[in-house]
Amino acid sequence: MIKNNLSEILGRKRIKMSELQNLTGLSYSSINDLYHNKTNSISFETMNKLCNALEVPLGELFEHIPD
């Protein structure tokens, strides 16, 4: 399973989803879906934008948890 840590990172850094939207250029609905774990896939471009905006490595944003 892949764990999405977006909500934890935003909380820790005190960044609102609307701020992340401005930083990344991603749609609010895309960010909201990721935040609430309502998505099954994500593009490399989106991952890159999130990592750059949040200043975190990919392994902090997503982590693999063996089934």
C-alpha positions as CSV (number, residue, x, y, z in Angstrom):
1,M,0.0,0.0,0.0
2,I,1.2,3.5,-0.7
3,K,0.5,6.0,2.1
4,N,-0.2,9.6,1.2
5,N,1.2,12.0,3.8
6,L,-0.1,15.3,2.3
7,S,-2.5,16.1,5.1
8,E,0.2,15.5,7.8
9,I,2.7,17.7,5.9
10,L,0.2,20.5,5.4
11,G,-0.7,20.4,9.1
12,R,2.9,20.4,10.2
13,K,3.9,23.2,7.9
14,R,0.6,25.1,8.6
15,I,-0.2,25.4,4.9
16,K,-3.8,25.6,3.7
17,M,-4.9,23.7,0.7
18,S,-5.7,27.0,-1.0
19,E,-2.1,28.1,-0.4
20,L,-0.8,24.9,-1.9
21,Q,-3.0,25.5,-4.9
22,N,-1.3,28.9,-5.4
23,L,2.1,27.4,-5.0
24,T,1.6,24.5,-7.4
25,G,-0.9,25.7,-9.9
26,L,-2.9,22.4,-9.3
27,S,-6.6,22.6,-9.1
28,Y,-8.2,22.8,-5.7
29,S,-10.2,19.6,-6.4
30,S,-7.0,17.7,-7.2
31,I,-5.4,18.8,-3.9
32,N,-8.6,18.1,-2.0
33,D,-8.9,14.6,-3.4
34,L,-5.2,13.9,-2.5
35,Y,-5.7,15.4,1.0
36,H,-8.7,13.2,1.7
37,N,-7.2,10.1,0.0
38,K,-9.8,10.0,-2.7
39,T,-7.5,9.3,-5.6
40,N,-6.1,6.1,-7.0
41,S,-3.3,7.6,-9.1
42,I,-1.1,10.7,-9.5
43,S,1.1,11.9,-12.3
44,F,4.9,12.5,-12.0
45,E,4.3,16.1,-12.8
46,T,1.9,16.5,-9.9
47,M,4.3,14.7,-7.5
48,N,7.1,17.0,-8.7
49,K,5.0,20.1,-8.1
50,L,4.0,19.0,-4.6
51,C,7.6,18.1,-3.6
52,N,8.9,21.4,-4.8
53,A,6.2,23.5,-3.2
54,L,6.4,21.7,0.1
55,E,10.2,21.3,0.0
56,V,10.0,17.6,0.9
57,P,11.5,14.5,-0.8
58,L,9.1,12.1,-2.5
59,G,9.6,9.6,0.2
60,E,8.2,12.0,2.8
61,L,5.1,12.8,0.7
62,F,4.4,9.1,-0.1
63,E,5.6,6.0,1.6
64,H,5.3,2.3,0.8
65,I,3.8,0.1,3.5
66,P,4.0,-3.6,2.6
67,D,0.6,-5.4,2.5
